[in-house]
Amino acid sequence: MEDLIGWAASAVLLATLVRQIVKQARDPDAEGVSTWLFLGQATASLLFVVYSVLVGNWVFIVTNSCLLLTALVGQWISWRRRGRA
């Protein structure tokens, strides 16, 4: 039951982040996007992946790996938008 709660929380969190990335990708400029937010998210997510592997928790390994991916994709979109401006 505990893992089910963890997977549900992971799904909700990832859905909200994916929605934000889609919104960001459709925005013609990246004015409201903070590079520091994405750098902080990527760093924290990477550290949480390492921690999750060390403690052997698959919910957190998968979730934090996906969070790291969303940070990288979000930053890539932001850089592309700023490069076009």
C-alpha positions in Angstrom: 0.0 0.0 0.0 2.9 2.4 0.8 4.3 2.0 -2.7 1.0 2.6 -4.3 0.7 6.0 -2.5 4.3 6.8 -3.6 3.5 5.9 -7.2 0.3 8.0 -7.2 2.2 11.0 -5.8 4.9 10.5 -8.4 2.2 10.4 -11.2 0.6 13.7 -10.0 3.9 15.5 -9.6 5.2 14.4 -13.0 1.9 15.3 -14.7 2.1 18.8 -13.4 5.7 19.2 -14.5 5.0 17.8 -18.0 2.1 20.2 -18.3 4.4 23.1 -17.3 7.0 22.0 -19.9 4.3 21.9 -22.6 3.1 25.4 -21.6 6.7 26.6 -21.7 7.3 25.0 -25.2 4.3 26.8 -26.6 5.4 30.2 -25.1 7.1 32.2 -27.8 9.6 33.7 -25.3 11.2 32.4 -22.2 11.0 35.6 -20.1 9.4 34.0 -17.1 11.6 31.0 -16.9 14.4 31.0 -14.3 17.6 29.3 -15.2 18.4 29.0 -11.5 15.2 27.1 -10.9 16.1 24.5 -13.5 19.7 24.2 -12.4 18.6 23.8 -8.8 16.0 21.2 -9.7 18.5 19.3 -11.8 21.1 19.3 -9.1 18.6 18.3 -6.4 17.1 15.6 -8.6 20.5 14.1 -9.4 21.4 14.0 -5.7 18.1 12.4 -4.9 18.6 9.8 -7.6 21.9 8.8 -6.0 20.3 8.7 -2.6 17.4 6.7 -3.8 19.7 4.1 -5.4 21.7 3.9 -2.2 18.6 3.2 -0.1 17.1 1.0 -2.9 13.7 2.7 -3.2 12.3 2.2 -6.8 9.5 4.8 -6.4 12.1 7.5 -5.7 14.6 6.2 -8.2 12.1 6.4 -11.0 10.4 9.7 -9.8 13.7 11.5 -9.3 15.1 10.3 -12.6 12.0 11.6 -14.3 12.3 14.9 -12.4 15.9 15.2 -13.6 14.7 14.6 -17.1 12.0 17.3 -16.8 14.6 19.8 -15.5 16.9 19.1 -18.5 14.1 19.3 -21.0 12.8 22.5 -19.5 16.2 24.1 -19.6 16.8 23.0 -23.2 13.5 24.6 -24.2 14.4 27.7 -22.4 17.8 28.0 -24.0 16.3 27.4 -27.5 13.7 30.1 -26.9 16.3 32.6 -25.6 18.6 31.8 -28.6 15.8 32.7 -31.0 15.0 36.0 -29.3 
